[in-house]
Structures are given as C-alpha cells and as structure tokens.
Amino acid sequence: MKLVIKTKSTFFVEEDKILTTLFEEGLGNLHLYKPDSSPLYSERLLSLLPDYTYKKITVHQHYYLKEEYKLAGIHIDEASAELPDGYHGRFSRTCASIAELKEAKRKSQYVFLQNIFPTLDDECLGMNELEEASRQGLIDRHVYAMGGVTLSNIPLCRDLGFGGVVIDDDLWNKFDIHNQTNYKELIEHYTRLAKAVD
C-alpha cells in the first residue's frame, strides 16, 4: 500500500521543519492542500523545503507551481473537472462516490475515494457499498482511501483492496500548531503509519 500525507489546510510556523523531517523519514507522496489561500504562501513554504522533496509533492490548486518547482503532479479535487488547458504530466483526482470511480480511474494516475470512515464534517460511505465496490474490482491499487483514515483502520483499507491511504487529521492531531514546538510525537506517529502500510 502507498501512504499519502495531506497537509493541514492552513499554514503554520513549524510546517516546513515538520515536512522536511517527514521526507527525511521516507515520505514519498505529500499532497500540498491549502484551499482558498494565496499562492504566495505555498511558494514560500516550497522555497523553505529541500529541492529533493519537490518531486514527491503534488499540488492542489495553484497548478503553475507544478512547473515552477518541478513538482510530481497536480491533484483535481472534483472527479469530473477538466485538466487545466495544455497540462501534461501526472495528475490525480478525488471522487465523492463509488459511481464516480470508474470514469475517474480512466482519467487519472490514481484516485482518492473520500468519506471512507466517519469524520466530524462528513458522513461516510457504507461498508456494504465499499465491500461491493471491492468485489466488482472498482477499488484497486489505483484507488486510495481518504476520510477518517487512522492507524487503526489501515488494515481494513488493505482488506478492501485499496492501493493506498490518505492521512491528514490522524497525523496532524498529534501536534498543536498554537501551543507546541516539539513535533517528536507527530514524527513517531508517522513512523507507525509507514510501518502499517508496508
């Protein structure tokens, strides 16, 4: 299984140091997700990261950053949205339902299927629906589970046939951006996540 880390949606002071450490620990796929933010802040964050990390970063929005920093690719947050005019390169997209999967898989290198597990903000897909999609082969190595994925439910994602998992809150909740400077617990949790997908 592949492990994707999605950034917090907001910027914070220690972010570049934490991301650099995650890459040093072996992170191979970071999704830079900063919705509704100025691209200047994303540029600043990228400029603080070591150059070798750029080929491991996929950007949501502000797609010009892909070429400017030679990033791995772009991510489209809607299953049916078109690629930017003239874009050539790796891309992935997010699906909100099983129904969107078949078409989105044909038009992407990989796909995030969201709402897999319950979160505070969203209802989740039903387990019966996920098991049926797995039986039909709709969930495969090109589909990554996103939404409520934690260390404890990664084995279930593997059993359903997902090719990867997208981790956000399960990692970032290990660090209080307002009150902490020591991010050792977050890095240790990343190490456990990496072992769980291996």
C-alpha positions as CSV (number, residue, x, y, z in Angstrom):
1,M,0.0,0.0,0.0
2,K,1.0,3.6,-0.6
3,L,1.0,6.3,2.1
4,V,-0.1,9.8,1.1
5,I,0.2,12.6,3.7
6,K,-2.1,15.6,3.0
7,T,-1.0,18.9,4.6
8,K,-3.1,20.8,7.0
9,S,-5.4,23.2,5.1
10,T,-3.8,26.2,7.0
11,F,-0.2,27.3,7.2
12,F,1.7,27.3,10.5
13,V,5.1,28.2,11.8
14,E,6.8,24.8,12.1
15,E,5.4,23.4,8.9
16,D,8.5,23.5,6.8
17,K,10.6,21.8,9.5
18,I,8.0,19.1,10.1
19,L,7.6,18.4,6.4
20,T,11.4,18.3,5.9
21,T,11.6,15.7,8.7
22,L,8.8,13.6,7.3
23,F,10.7,13.5,3.9
24,E,13.9,12.5,5.8
25,E,11.9,9.7,7.4
26,G,10.9,8.4,4.0
27,L,7.7,10.2,3.0
28,G,7.3,9.7,-0.8
29,N,4.0,11.4,-1.5
30,L,2.9,14.7,0.0
31,H,-0.2,16.5,-1.2
32,L,0.0,20.2,-0.7
33,Y,-3.5,21.2,0.1
34,K,-4.1,24.8,1.0
35,P,-7.6,25.7,-0.3
36,D,-8.5,29.3,-0.7
37,S,-5.1,30.6,0.2
38,S,-2.8,32.9,-1.6
39,P,-0.3,31.1,-3.9
40,L,2.4,33.2,-2.4
41,Y,2.2,31.3,0.9
42,S,2.5,28.0,-0.9
43,E,5.5,29.4,-2.8
44,R,7.1,30.5,0.5
45,L,6.6,27.0,2.0
46,L,8.0,25.3,-1.0
47,S,11.1,27.6,-1.0
48,L,11.8,26.5,2.6
49,L,11.8,22.8,1.7
50,P,14.9,21.0,0.3
51,D,14.9,20.8,-3.5
52,Y,15.0,17.0,-3.5
53,T,11.5,16.9,-2.0
54,Y,9.8,18.7,-4.9
55,K,9.5,15.5,-7.0
56,K,7.5,14.0,-4.1
57,I,4.9,16.8,-3.8
58,T,1.6,17.0,-5.6
59,V,-0.2,20.4,-5.6
60,H,-3.9,21.1,-5.2
61,Q,-4.9,24.4,-6.9
62,H,-2.2,26.9,-8.0
63,Y,-1.2,24.4,-10.6
64,Y,1.5,26.6,-12.1
65,L,3.6,25.6,-9.0
66,K,4.0,22.2,-10.6
67,E,6.2,23.6,-13.4
68,E,7.8,26.3,-11.4
69,Y,9.1,23.9,-8.7
70,K,9.2,20.7,-10.9
71,L,6.6,19.0,-8.6
72,A,5.4,15.5,-9.0
73,G,2.0,16.5,-10.3
74,I,-1.4,18.1,-9.7
75,H,-4.5,17.0,-7.9
76,I,-8.0,17.9,-9.0
77,D,-10.5,18.0,-6.2
78,E,-13.5,17.0,-8.3
79,A,-14.0,13.8,-10.2
80,S,-15.4,15.4,-13.4
81,A,-13.4,18.6,-13.5
82,E,-11.2,19.0,-16.6
83,L,-7.5,19.2,-16.6
84,P,-6.0,22.7,-17.0
85,D,-5.6,23.7,-20.6
86,G,-2.3,22.5,-22.0
87,Y,-1.4,20.5,-18.9
88,H,0.9,17.5,-19.5
89,G,2.1,15.4,-16.6
90,R,0.9,13.3,-13.7
91,F,-2.4,14.0,-12.1
92,S,-4.8,12.5,-9.7
93,R,-8.4,13.4,-8.6
94,T,-10.9,13.0,-5.7
95,C,-14.1,11.0,-6.0
96,A,-17.0,11.6,-3.7
97,S,-18.9,8.4,-4.5
98,I,-18.4,4.9,-5.9
99,A,-20.4,5.9,-9.0
100,E,-17.6,8.4,-9.9
101,L,-14.8,5.9,-9.6
102,K,-14.9,4.0,-12.9
103,E,-14.7,7.1,-15.1
104,A,-12.2,8.9,-12.8
105,K,-9.8,5.9,-12.7
106,R,-9.6,6.0,-16.5
107,K,-8.6,9.7,-16.5
108,S,-6.1,9.7,-13.6
109,Q,-2.9,8.1,-12.4
110,Y,-4.6,7.5,-9.1
111,V,-7.9,8.5,-7.4
112,F,-8.8,9.4,-3.8
113,L,-12.1,8.0,-2.7
114,Q,-13.3,10.2,0.1
115,N,-15.6,9.7,3.1
116,I,-14.4,6.2,3.8
117,F,-14.8,6.5,7.6
118,P,-16.9,8.8,9.7
119,T,-15.4,12.3,10.4
120,L,-16.8,15.3,12.3
121,D,-17.6,17.0,9.0
122,D,-18.8,14.3,6.7
123,E,-21.0,11.2,6.6
124,C,-19.1,8.1,5.4
125,L,-19.8,5.6,2.6
126,G,-21.4,2.4,3.9
127,M,-19.3,-0.7,4.5
128,N,-21.7,-2.7,2.3
129,E,-21.2,-0.3,-0.6
130,L,-17.4,-0.4,-0.1
131,E,-17.3,-4.2,0.0
132,E,-19.5,-4.4,-3.2
133,A,-17.2,-2.0,-5.0
134,S,-14.2,-4.1,-3.9
135,R,-15.9,-7.3,-5.2
136,Q,-16.6,-5.5,-8.5
137,G,-12.9,-4.5,-8.8
138,L,-13.7,-0.8,-8.6
139,I,-11.4,-0.5,-5.6
140,D,-7.9,-1.5,-6.6
141,R,-4.3,-0.3,-6.4
142,H,-5.1,3.0,-8.2
143,V,-7.7,3.9,-5.6
144,Y,-6.7,5.4,-2.2
145,A,-8.9,5.6,0.9
146,M,-9.4,9.1,2.2
147,G,-11.5,10.5,5.1
148,G,-11.3,9.3,8.6
149,V,-8.3,7.0,7.9
150,T,-6.3,6.3,11.0
151,L,-3.6,3.9,12.1
152,S,-6.2,1.5,13.5
153,N,-8.3,1.2,10.3
154,I,-5.5,0.9,7.8
155,P,-5.8,-3.0,7.9
156,L,-9.5,-2.7,6.9
157,C,-8.4,-0.4,3.9
158,R,-6.0,-3.1,2.9
159,D,-8.7,-5.8,3.2
160,L,-11.0,-3.8,0.9
161,G,-8.3,-3.7,-1.7
162,F,-7.3,0.0,-1.6
163,G,-3.9,0.7,-3.1
164,G,-3.1,3.4,-0.6
165,V,-4.4,5.6,2.2
166,V,-4.5,9.4,2.6
167,I,-3.7,10.6,6.1
168,D,-4.4,14.0,7.4
169,D,-6.1,14.6,10.8
170,D,-4.7,11.3,12.2
171,L,-1.2,12.8,11.8
172,W,-1.8,16.5,12.3
173,N,-3.8,16.0,15.5
174,K,-0.6,14.8,17.1
175,F,0.7,18.4,17.1
176,D,-0.9,21.6,18.4
177,I,0.1,24.3,16.0
178,H,-0.8,27.0,18.5
179,N,1.0,25.7,21.6
180,Q,3.7,23.2,20.7
181,T,7.1,23.5,19.1
182,N,8.2,19.9,19.7
183,Y,6.8,17.6,17.0
184,K,8.5,14.4,18.0
185,E,5.1,12.7,18.7
186,L,3.9,13.5,15.2
187,I,7.1,12.1,13.6
188,E,6.8,8.9,15.7
189,H,3.2,8.5,14.6
190,Y,4.2,8.9,11.0
191,T,6.7,6.1,11.5
192,R,3.9,3.9,12.8
193,L,1.7,4.8,9.8
194,A,4.6,4.0,7.4
195,K,5.1,0.6,9.0
196,A,1.3,-0.1,8.9
197,V,1.2,0.3,5.1
198,D,4.4,-1.6,4.4
